[in-house]
Amino acid sequence: MKNKSIFSYIPLILILSLLIIFPCVGSDGVIKLGENSMDNQARLFCWNLDGTQFGICNENGLVAKNPCKFWLTSDYDENYANEYQDFNFNDGSDELLDINWCPWNENYIALAGGINGEVEIWNVSNNPWTHITSLANGGKSHTIEWHPNQRYLIGEYLVDPLDSRLRIWNCSDADPTNWGVARTLGSSDQTDMFEMDVNGEKNLLVYESNENGYTNYKVHVWNISDTDCDNWGEIANSPITGERGGFFSPDGNFIINTQNDLDGFYIHYTSNLSLYRTLPYGFTARFHPDVIETENELISGYIVTGNRSGQDILVYNISNNYNFDEYDIGMDTRYVIPSPCGQYLGVSEGWVSDDKFAVFDFNYTSTDENDIEFISIENQGNGTSIFTDTPTINWTFVTNASQYWLQIDNNADFSSPILNYTDINEYNYPVNCNINATVSFTLPDSLPSYAIYYIRVRAYSR
């Protein structure tokens, strides 16, 4: 699901028939776009691959049936009043605890949970979405993840309340109804949460275990690079004892774990699991996709987290000695989850009696020297008229960027993009895109004439 956004947007203003191009300057920070509530607990927040949709599990005390609801991110002007999809897990007879979009087939999502012990696969290319198959699991699954590079699906497998493992399905067959269990990982400890490295560059998996009902916490890290899951194994110096979590940095060089008391974090190298540094405050931290890193250093970008003891979002600035900004958002912040492309933050309260969720614009501006710069539109500069509804836009090339994301809107806040291209490169747009020392992109779709449009571009690597 998983893209790494590496540079900030550069916005422009385009007026067709009368063209004027201005920088569009906005204040930095975390800006709320919309908020709503579920019928019960608003649990885990899950984004699709390009951040245009999100889903939330509507959990009712972990025991009752609950609907799965999805929204289009651009609908925040309606304060997320009307969901895009709304359906019940397991025909409304079961609980839903996690959702995950497939990184190698954007038409699939996996839904997990269940007293009945099933994982459901849905086709999201149809409207309404359609159920494809249910994978027998034999026990409740709190978490579900797709392998980023290989055809495997991994879910938690709850044997009993104090004994849970990780179950691996082989998804290599083109027909999901033929997918079957390939392996079960773990011991008799309780496996509580797990994740794979975001971009799949390190092929690592991390999961938390505990004993006797949430005691003796450990963080296990596995190498999952082999195409045969029977050859996957725990890496040296794993597990890490006395910590909970964790979540990988975008390139998988670091892992961030939560302290036992759920207030503060440890960051470890994934090469040897030695300690890199600690952070003092927060709960369930995530690396923002814009993080720049090497195997030995976190260079720039942000770490975002909720605050277990308050109603705050904390944003740690890596390049500014990890100083943090704090935003009081008026709701509990158990889950703070960036969208894969980095533009948005999803926040859900996630406690038994709390039901709020909200979407925020992550409006921090990169100061990297390689930020994108506007060059021309139709070979014209700032303040020049153009007379075409499919203009060619040129901007500076970004080293290591695999794709570019371009949006055009008639609103300066980009609340309702008219054109939205999330995967611009020469492979995806062989006719429209040309990348050499600069990037040249001709719009494949026409804009309505005689209007003012705003344009912004972001580079990212997959």
C-alpha positions as CSV (number, residue, x, y, z in Angstrom):
1,M,0.0,0.0,0.0
2,K,2.8,1.8,0.1
3,N,4.4,4.7,-1.4
4,K,7.1,6.9,0.0
5,S,6.4,10.6,-0.6
6,I,9.7,12.5,-0.6
7,F,9.0,16.1,-1.5
8,S,6.3,18.6,-0.9
9,Y,3.7,20.0,-3.3
10,I,4.4,23.0,-5.5
11,P,1.1,24.7,-6.4
12,L,0.4,26.8,-9.4
13,I,-2.6,28.8,-10.7
14,L,-3.7,28.1,-14.2
15,I,-6.4,30.2,-15.9
16,L,-7.4,28.8,-19.3
17,S,-7.9,31.4,-21.9
18,L,-6.3,33.9,-19.5
19,L,-3.3,32.2,-17.8
20,I,-1.7,33.6,-14.7
21,I,0.6,31.4,-12.6
22,F,1.2,32.2,-9.0
23,P,2.7,30.3,-6.1
24,C,-0.1,29.1,-3.9
25,V,1.1,29.7,-0.3
26,G,-0.5,27.9,2.6
27,S,0.3,27.8,6.3
28,D,2.3,24.8,7.6
29,G,0.8,22.4,10.1
30,V,-2.0,19.8,10.6
31,I,-5.3,21.1,9.3
32,K,-8.6,19.4,9.9
33,L,-10.6,18.7,6.8
34,G,-13.5,16.8,8.2
35,E,-14.8,14.8,11.2
36,N,-17.6,12.3,11.8
37,S,-18.5,9.5,14.1
38,M,-19.4,5.8,13.8
39,D,-22.2,4.0,15.6
40,N,-19.8,2.3,17.9
41,Q,-16.0,2.3,18.3
42,A,-14.1,3.9,15.4
43,R,-11.3,1.5,15.2
44,L,-8.5,1.2,12.7
45,F,-8.1,3.7,9.9
46,C,-7.1,2.2,6.5
47,W,-6.1,4.1,3.3
48,N,-6.2,2.8,-0.2
49,L,-3.0,3.1,-2.3
50,D,-3.3,6.7,-3.5
51,G,-5.1,8.2,-0.5
52,T,-8.3,8.9,-2.4
53,Q,-10.4,6.5,-0.2
54,F,-10.3,5.3,3.4
55,G,-12.1,2.8,5.5
56,I,-12.9,2.5,9.2
57,C,-13.9,-0.6,11.2
58,N,-17.0,0.1,13.3
59,E,-16.3,-2.1,16.3
60,N,-18.9,-2.8,19.0
61,G,-17.1,-4.1,22.0
62,L,-15.2,-6.8,20.0
63,V,-18.2,-9.1,20.2
64,A,-21.0,-7.8,18.0
65,K,-21.5,-7.4,14.3
66,N,-20.4,-4.1,12.8
67,P,-20.5,-2.5,9.4
68,C,-17.5,-1.6,7.3
69,K,-17.7,1.9,6.0
70,F,-15.6,3.7,3.3
71,W,-15.4,7.3,2.2
72,L,-13.9,9.2,-0.6
73,T,-11.3,11.5,0.8
74,S,-12.5,14.4,-1.4
75,D,-15.9,14.3,0.3
76,Y,-14.7,16.2,3.4
77,D,-16.7,19.3,2.4
78,E,-19.7,17.2,3.4
79,N,-17.9,16.4,6.7
80,Y,-17.9,12.7,5.7
81,A,-21.7,12.5,6.1
82,N,-22.2,10.1,3.2
83,E,-20.1,7.0,3.0
84,Y,-19.0,5.7,-0.4
85,Q,-19.5,2.0,0.6
86,D,-21.3,0.5,3.6
87,F,-21.6,-3.2,4.1
88,N,-21.5,-5.8,6.8
89,F,-18.7,-8.2,7.4
90,N,-19.6,-11.9,7.0
91,D,-23.2,-10.9,6.0
92,G,-23.7,-8.9,9.2
93,S,-23.2,-11.9,11.5
94,D,-19.7,-11.1,12.7
95,E,-17.2,-8.4,13.9
96,L,-14.7,-6.6,11.6
97,L,-11.3,-5.6,13.0
98,D,-9.0,-4.8,10.1
99,I,-9.1,-3.7,6.5
100,N,-6.2,-3.7,4.0
101,W,-5.9,-2.9,0.3
102,C,-3.8,-5.2,-1.9
103,P,-0.6,-3.6,-3.1
104,W,-0.2,-5.8,-6.2
105,N,-3.9,-5.8,-7.3
106,E,-5.7,-2.6,-6.5
107,N,-9.1,-4.3,-7.1
108,Y,-8.7,-6.4,-3.9
109,I,-9.2,-5.6,-0.3
110,A,-9.0,-8.1,2.7
111,L,-11.3,-7.8,5.7
112,A,-10.4,-9.6,8.9
113,G,-11.9,-10.2,12.4
114,G,-14.5,-12.7,13.2
115,I,-15.9,-14.9,15.8
116,N,-16.4,-17.3,12.9
117,G,-12.7,-17.1,12.0
118,E,-12.8,-16.0,8.4
119,V,-10.9,-13.5,6.3
120,E,-12.9,-12.1,3.4
121,I,-11.6,-11.0,0.0
122,W,-13.6,-8.3,-1.9
123,N,-13.5,-6.9,-5.4
124,V,-13.5,-3.1,-5.1
125,S,-13.5,-2.4,-8.9
126,N,-17.3,-2.8,-8.9
127,N,-19.9,-0.4,-7.4
128,P,-21.2,-1.7,-5.1
129,W,-18.2,-3.8,-4.1
130,T,-18.6,-7.6,-4.4
131,H,-17.5,-10.4,-2.1
132,I,-15.1,-12.9,-3.9
133,T,-14.3,-15.5,-1.3
134,S,-13.8,-16.2,2.4
135,L,-10.6,-17.8,3.7
136,A,-11.1,-20.2,6.6
137,N,-8.9,-19.1,9.5
138,G,-10.2,-21.1,12.4
139,G,-9.8,-18.1,14.8
140,K,-10.3,-14.4,15.2
141,S,-7.9,-12.1,13.3
142,H,-7.3,-8.6,14.7
143,T,-4.8,-7.7,11.9
144,I,-4.4,-8.5,8.2
145,E,-1.5,-7.5,5.9
146,W,-0.5,-8.3,2.3
147,H,3.1,-9.0,1.5
148,P,4.3,-6.0,-0.5
149,N,6.3,-8.0,-3.1
150,Q,5.1,-11.6,-3.1
151,R,1.8,-13.3,-3.4
152,Y,1.1,-13.9,0.3
153,L,-1.5,-12.6,2.7
154,I,-0.8,-12.7,6.5
155,G,-3.4,-12.6,9.2
156,E,-3.4,-13.0,13.0
157,Y,-4.9,-16.4,14.0
158,L,-6.4,-16.5,17.5
159,V,-6.3,-20.0,19.0
160,D,-7.7,-18.8,22.3
161,P,-7.5,-15.5,24.2
162,L,-3.9,-16.1,25.4
163,D,-2.6,-17.9,22.3
164,S,-2.5,-16.4,18.8
165,R,-0.2,-17.0,15.8
166,L,0.3,-15.6,12.3
167,R,-1.3,-17.5,9.5
168,I,0.0,-17.2,5.9
169,W,-2.1,-17.8,2.8
170,N,-0.5,-18.5,-0.6
171,C,-2.2,-16.1,-3.1
172,S,-0.2,-17.0,-6.2
173,D,-3.3,-18.5,-8.0
174,A,-5.1,-16.0,-10.2
175,D,-8.4,-17.2,-8.7
176,P,-8.7,-16.1,-5.0
177,T,-11.1,-19.0,-4.3
178,N,-8.0,-21.3,-4.7
179,W,-5.9,-19.5,-2.1
180,G,-4.9,-21.7,0.9
181,V,-3.0,-21.7,4.1
182,A,0.8,-22.1,3.5
183,R,2.2,-21.8,7.0
184,T,1.6,-20.7,10.6
185,L,4.1,-18.6,12.5
186,G,4.6,-18.1,16.2
187,S,4.5,-20.0,19.4
188,S,2.0,-20.3,22.3
189,D,2.4,-16.6,23.2
190,Q,-0.2,-14.1,22.2
191,T,0.6,-12.4,18.9
192,D,-1.1,-9.0,19.1
193,M,-0.1,-6.8,16.1
194,F,2.2,-7.0,13.2
195,E,3.4,-5.1,10.1
196,M,5.7,-5.5,7.1
197,D,8.2,-2.9,5.9
198,V,6.3,-0.3,4.0
199,N,7.9,-0.4,0.6
200,G,9.0,-4.0,0.7
201,E,12.7,-3.0,0.2
202,K,13.9,-4.9,3.2
203,N,11.4,-7.7,3.2
204,L,10.9,-7.7,7.0
205,L,8.0,-8.5,9.2
206,V,7.5,-7.3,12.8
207,Y,5.1,-8.6,15.3
208,E,4.4,-8.2,19.0
209,S,3.9,-11.1,21.4
210,N,3.1,-11.2,25.1
211,E,2.5,-13.9,27.7
212,N,-0.3,-14.6,30.2
213,G,-2.5,-11.8,29.2
214,Y,-0.4,-8.7,28.3
215,T,2.8,-9.3,30.2
216,N,6.4,-9.9,29.2
217,Y,6.1,-8.0,25.9
218,K,8.5,-8.8,23.0
219,V,9.0,-7.5,19.5
220,H,9.9,-10.1,16.9
221,V,11.5,-9.3,13.5
222,W,11.5,-11.8,10.7
223,N,13.2,-12.0,7.3
224,I,10.4,-12.7,4.7
225,S,12.4,-12.2,1.5
226,D,12.4,-15.8,0.3
227,T,9.7,-16.7,-2.2
228,D,9.0,-19.8,-0.2
229,C,7.4,-18.8,3.2
230,D,8.7,-22.0,4.7
231,N,12.2,-20.5,4.6
232,W,11.2,-17.3,6.5
233,G,12.9,-16.9,9.8
234,E,13.5,-14.6,12.8
235,I,16.6,-12.4,12.4
236,A,19.6,-12.2,14.8
237,N,19.0,-10.3,18.1
238,S,15.3,-10.8,17.8
239,P,13.1,-10.6,19.8
240,I,13.5,-7.2,21.5
241,T,12.2,-7.6,25.0
242,G,10.2,-5.1,27.1
243,E,8.8,-3.1,24.1
244,R,5.6,-3.1,22.1
245,G,4.9,-2.3,18.5
246,G,6.3,-1.7,16.0
247,F,6.3,0.2,12.7
248,F,9.0,0.5,10.0
249,S,10.5,3.5,8.4
250,P,9.6,3.9,4.7
251,D,12.8,2.2,3.4
252,G,12.8,-0.4,6.3
253,N,16.1,0.7,7.8
254,F,14.5,1.6,11.2
255,I,11.7,0.3,13.4
256,I,9.8,2.3,16.0
257,N,8.4,0.5,19.1
258,T,6.2,1.7,21.9
259,Q,7.4,1.7,25.5
260,N,5.7,-0.7,27.8
261,D,3.8,2.0,29.5
262,L,2.5,3.2,26.1
263,D,3.9,6.7,26.4
264,G,7.1,7.2,24.4
265,F,9.1,5.3,21.8
266,Y,12.3,3.4,21.0
267,I,13.8,3.6,17.5
268,H,16.0,0.6,16.5
269,Y,18.2,-0.2,13.4
270,T,16.7,-3.1,11.5
271,S,20.2,-4.3,10.5
272,N,21.1,-5.4,14.1
273,L,18.1,-4.2,16.2
274,S,20.4,-2.0,18.3
275,L,18.9,1.2,19.8
276,Y,19.1,4.3,17.6
277,R,17.3,6.8,19.9
278,T,14.3,7.4,22.1
279,L,11.3,9.8,21.9
280,P,9.6,10.9,25.1
281,Y,5.9,11.2,24.3
282,G,3.1,9.6,22.3
283,F,1.2,6.5,21.5
284,T,1.5,4.2,18.3
285,A,3.9,6.3,16.3
286,R,4.2,6.1,12.6
287,F,6.9,7.3,10.2
288,H,5.5,9.7,7.7
289,P,6.1,8.6,4.1
290,D,8.3,11.6,3.4
291,V,11.1,10.4,5.6
292,I,14.6,10.5,4.0
293,E,17.0,7.9,5.4
294,T,20.1,5.8,4.9
295,E,20.9,2.5,6.5
296,N,22.6,4.4,9.4
297,E,20.7,7.6,9.7
298,L,17.3,9.2,9.7
299,I,18.0,12.4,7.8
300,S,14.7,14.4,7.4
301,G,10.9,14.0,7.5
302,Y,8.4,13.5,10.3
303,I,7.1,11.0,12.9
304,V,3.4,11.3,13.8
305,T,1.7,10.0,16.8
306,G,-1.3,10.3,19.0
307,N,-1.2,11.1,22.7
308,R,-2.6,8.5,25.1
309,S,-2.8,11.0,27.9
310,G,-4.5,13.8,25.9
311,Q,-6.3,14.8,22.7
312,D,-3.3,15.7,20.7
313,I,-1.5,14.9,17.5
314,L,2.3,15.1,17.9
315,V,4.6,15.7,14.9
316,Y,8.3,15.1,15.5
317,N,10.6,16.9,13.0
318,I,13.6,14.6,12.4
319,S,15.8,17.3,10.9
320,N,15.1,19.7,13.7
321,N,16.6,17.5,16.5
322,Y,13.2,15.7,16.9
323,N,11.5,18.8,18.3
324,F,7.7,18.3,18.0
325,D,4.6,20.4,17.2
326,E,1.5,19.6,19.2
327,Y,-2.1,20.0,17.9
328,D,-5.1,19.7,20.2
329,I,-7.8,18.3,18.0
330,G,-10.6,17.8,20.6
331,M,-10.8,14.0,20.4
332,D,-8.8,11.0,21.6
333,T,-6.0,9.9,19.3
334,R,-5.3,6.2,19.5
335,Y,-4.6,5.8,15.8
336,V,-2.9,8.4,13.8
337,I,-2.1,7.0,10.3
338,P,-0.7,8.9,7.3
339,S,-2.0,8.1,3.9
340,P,0.5,6.2,1.7
341,C,1.2,9.3,-0.4
342,G,1.6,11.5,2.7
343,Q,-0.9,14.2,2.0
344,Y,-3.4,13.2,4.7
345,L,-3.5,12.0,8.3
346,G,-6.4,9.7,9.4
347,V,-7.2,9.8,13.1
348,S,-9.6,7.5,15.0
349,E,-10.3,7.4,18.7
350,G,-10.4,3.6,19.0
351,W,-11.4,3.1,22.6
352,V,-14.4,1.0,23.6
353,S,-16.9,3.9,24.0
354,D,-15.4,6.4,21.6
355,D,-16.6,6.7,18.0
356,K,-15.0,9.7,16.3
357,F,-12.7,9.8,13.4
358,A,-11.2,12.7,11.4
359,V,-9.1,13.5,8.4
360,F,-6.3,16.1,8.4
361,D,-4.2,17.7,5.7
362,F,-0.6,17.2,6.5
363,N,0.6,20.6,5.3
364,Y,4.2,20.5,6.2
365,T,6.6,22.0,3.6
366,S,9.8,20.2,2.7
367,T,13.0,22.3,2.8
368,D,15.0,19.8,0.8
369,E,17.2,21.4,-1.8
370,N,15.7,19.1,-4.5
371,D,12.1,20.4,-4.1
372,I,10.1,20.4,-7.3
373,E,10.1,23.7,-9.1
374,F,7.8,24.9,-11.9
375,I,9.4,25.4,-15.3
376,S,6.7,26.2,-17.8
377,I,3.2,25.4,-19.1
378,E,2.9,25.3,-22.9
379,N,6.4,26.7,-22.9
380,Q,5.1,29.8,-21.3
381,G,6.2,31.3,-18.0
382,N,4.4,33.1,-15.2
383,G,1.4,35.3,-16.2
384,T,1.1,34.2,-19.8
385,S,-2.2,33.2,-21.5
386,I,-2.7,29.8,-23.1
387,F,-5.4,28.5,-25.4
388,T,-5.5,24.7,-25.0
389,D,-7.5,22.4,-22.7
390,T,-4.8,19.7,-22.6
391,P,-1.6,21.8,-21.8
392,T,1.9,20.4,-21.3
393,I,3.3,21.1,-17.9
394,N,7.0,21.0,-17.2
395,W,8.7,20.8,-13.8
396,T,12.1,19.9,-12.4
397,F,13.3,16.3,-12.2
398,V,13.6,14.8,-8.7
399,T,16.4,12.3,-8.1
400,N,15.2,8.8,-7.0
401,A,11.5,9.6,-7.7
402,S,9.7,6.8,-9.3
403,Q,6.4,8.6,-9.9
404,Y,4.8,12.0,-9.7
405,W,1.4,13.0,-8.4
406,L,-0.4,15.9,-10.1
407,Q,-3.7,17.4,-9.1
408,I,-5.7,20.2,-10.8
409,D,-8.6,21.9,-9.0
410,N,-10.7,25.0,-9.3
411,N,-10.4,25.5,-5.5
412,A,-7.2,26.7,-3.9
413,D,-7.5,24.2,-1.1
414,F,-7.7,21.3,-3.5
415,S,-10.9,20.1,-1.9
416,S,-12.4,18.7,-5.1
417,P,-9.7,17.8,-7.7
418,I,-11.0,17.8,-11.3
419,L,-8.0,15.9,-12.5
420,N,-5.9,13.6,-10.3
421,Y,-3.0,11.6,-11.7
422,T,-1.3,9.7,-8.9
423,D,1.2,7.6,-10.9
424,I,2.9,9.8,-13.5
425,N,6.0,8.3,-15.1
426,E,7.0,7.1,-18.6
427,Y,5.9,3.6,-18.0
428,N,2.3,4.5,-17.0
429,Y,2.0,7.4,-19.5
430,P,4.3,6.5,-22.4
431,V,2.6,9.0,-24.8
432,N,2.0,11.9,-22.3
433,C,5.1,11.8,-20.1
434,N,8.8,12.5,-21.0
435,I,11.4,12.5,-18.3
436,N,15.0,13.6,-18.9
437,A,16.7,16.5,-17.2
438,T,13.1,17.8,-16.6
439,V,9.7,16.2,-16.4
440,S,7.2,17.0,-19.2
441,F,3.6,15.9,-18.9
442,T,0.7,16.5,-21.3
443,L,-2.7,16.2,-19.7
444,P,-4.4,13.1,-21.2
445,D,-7.9,14.5,-20.2
446,S,-9.4,17.8,-21.2
447,L,-10.1,20.7,-18.8
448,P,-13.2,22.8,-19.1
449,S,-12.3,26.1,-20.7
450,Y,-12.5,29.6,-19.3
451,A,-11.8,28.9,-15.7
452,I,-9.2,29.3,-13.0
453,Y,-7.4,26.2,-12.0
454,Y,-4.8,25.4,-9.4
455,I,-2.1,22.9,-10.0
456,R,0.2,21.0,-7.6
457,V,2.8,18.3,-8.0
458,R,4.5,15.8,-5.6
459,A,7.3,13.4,-6.2
460,Y,7.4,10.0,-4.5
461,S,9.2,6.7,-4.8
462,R,7.5,3.3,-4.5
